[in-house]
Amino acid sequence: MVLKLPVWCRPRLPSLIAAAGVLCAASPAWSSDEGALKRLAESQQLFASKQYFKAARYAFAAIDENPARRPEAHAWVTLSLIEAGLEQSASYFFIQTLVGGDRTSIRRVLPKADRMLRAVGPDLLNPYLLKHTLAEDYDSRSRATFQYIAARDALLAGDEKRAAGFLASISPEGASAAEMFQLRATIHAQNNRLDAALGDFEECEKVATMDLRNRCIAGQARIRYEQEKFDEADRIYDRISKQSIVWTEILFEQAWNSYRRNEFNRSLGKLVSYKSPALSFVYNPEVDVLRAQTYLALCLYPDAERVVDEFNRTHAELGIQVKDLLEKNERRLSALYDAGKLAAAQPLTSSKPINRLMNRFVRSPSFHRWTQSERDLTVELQNIRAFASNQPGVALEKGRGFPDFLNEVLNFRLKAIRALGGAFVKNSLLDYHSELISNYEKMSFIKLEMLRRFKEKLMTRKSVEEERGRGNVVPSRRDDQFYWSFNGEFWNDELGDYVFGLESECNG
């Protein structure tokens, strides 16, 4: 039997976020319901015998027999393709099942929502899950996923009360508990309920694993910093593992914490760690701004001027490169996506500043998910051809048959991935370019202030003894801390623990 692609159901792309979301017009013809039921029964038998691709074909054919059976057929095509390992192809039918509005069919596919989210990402599926499903559609295991998605959506929309309501429904013992505590802590922090935020970050730390656990520890330290409890913040920051990627981010925050305690030499020691070859992949211009500001606080004007001048030399060319890349590809999102992929493919410690800048976002979970989905698409196209070739009677011609329909779905999905990934790269570059301009302005203010103070110093001509010592605090060391004097050499086990030995030259 040759399964023909219904001419009334050719896919189109209504929006980028829909990716493979294509709506079919009503059929001009009406075939027998008996034939549709037969195809669906055969599909379920094939599914039970683990002939998943063939099961998907027969369920798809049921739509041709009777379009009124489309919701049930879409659900079985979805389940069959997922079990066949064709999640990217299944995404179209998963969405169509949700859009169809049939509660039985929707509830049939929702137990696979977690697997689909991991495979194709929330950018594609979340809007449909939020619009077309209800909390009661989910089983007890997957309901927390929906509630977490709904809470994040409400928070992004500025409805914190509604977000808190969804989070309150998530069990503290469930699989999404860590994410729930982190998101609820964020809501509390945004509303200046710092003690409540601290409590939720602590609960998150107890149940989270790996990087999320370290991020929740960092959240606790940030709360203590906001409360100006810098000693406690310091102790909490020190609990973050140096093996975690989170540590490379919060090292800068620790430097600020030391700065606020007037421990300027310790702040400089934290910042110099970023000069280590082991951390050369980190791009954060704010590090140089804080370094210049710290030298200024010590009234070490030649050092502050050296940092400002080095910043201008280092980042001026990078700013031009980013601007040129954006202007040349203003309407070419695919080209920006390719630029992001190229940067992600380079060694983490690439010597090119623009690659180091792009490391900040092209190695994020979102961008990784797009590139992984693109690779999965290629594999799925090959597998579809292999499945079709191994089953006699399957139409392989262009414009005919189930395999060709899946090819079109995947082609639309590929275009959407490249467009969404390119938009992500574009927006990220715009954000970092704006941040770079802001940092230039900060450096200009630092230089002006430095010149003003230097001028005052020359005019007052106080003795060296009178000028030293204001504001600088000698860092104290806890029993569980290491402090190393920086002698120009980096050792991995000393990173983050360096302390300079400079004396302040400020007026008393």
C-alpha angles and dihedrals in degrees: 000000000000115000109213125206107244109246090217093062108057113149125246132177112243095178143354093250090053089061097170094007104126126162122215123220120233114280117255088210132059119209128187122294087213090063092048093051090049092053091048092049091050090047092054091048090052090047091053090052090050095247089135103165092049089046089055091051093052093047089049090051090056089070090059090052094049122356090201086074091059098110094052092042092050090052093053093044088052094051093044095050092047091053089047088058093249099124095150090056091043091056091078093052092042089056093045090052090055093045091049090070098216104142095205093053092043092052090048093061101034095083084068093053094100092051092048092048091053091048103043103015136238095276091075102035108031097075091054094044090052095046102040107031136067130209090250090058091070129078118239093264098053099033092087089060091058093046092051091049091049092048093052091047091050091048092051088050090054095248099128094164092057091045091053089051092057092046091051089062093059115097114241087222095050131105092260095048096108093051090045093054092046093050093045090049089053091053091050092048092050089055093047092248088139100165091051090047091051091052093052093047088053091051089048090054091055096055104026126091136212117343096358089058090052091048090054090051088051088050090058091050091050091052091052089048090053088050088051090240092137097165091056091044089053092053092049095048089054090061092067112102117245087219091067123090085227090070092063089056099045095045085083091050090052089054089055090048090054090046091055088053089052089243090137096163091055091047090054090048091055091048096047089061087074087066089064116109087233090065098035090114091067116100115192118141089190087074090067092044092054091044091055091045091051093051087049090053088054090047089237092145100172089054092047091049091049091054092048092050092046090050092052093049095045101044104033093075091044091053089053091049093051092047092050093048091052095045094048092050102034091132099022104087092164090059091052090048089053090049089053092049091049091052092048090051093057121090112279089242095054112162093220111101093214090056090049089051092049090049086076092071112008089068092051121115091251096055092040089054092054094049091045091050089052090054090046090053091057091050092047093052089055092046093049090054090048093049092047094047091053094054117072119229097026113140110236099174122116111271095017137091139008096290091057090049090054090049090056091047091052093046090055090046090052092051090049093049092052093046095047092044090048092050089051091052091046095050092045092051091048090052094049092045089054089047090051091053089049090052091051088055092050091051090050091054091048091052093048091049090047092053091047093052093043090053090050091049092053092048096049093042095197119177120267091248091054093048101051130089111025115144099349115124121198105235115247119219125224120216091252095050134088122210120191127189110234112237099171096274126101125219118183094225090054098050112123092016100079120122124191122222101217124143122224117248096194125128114263 
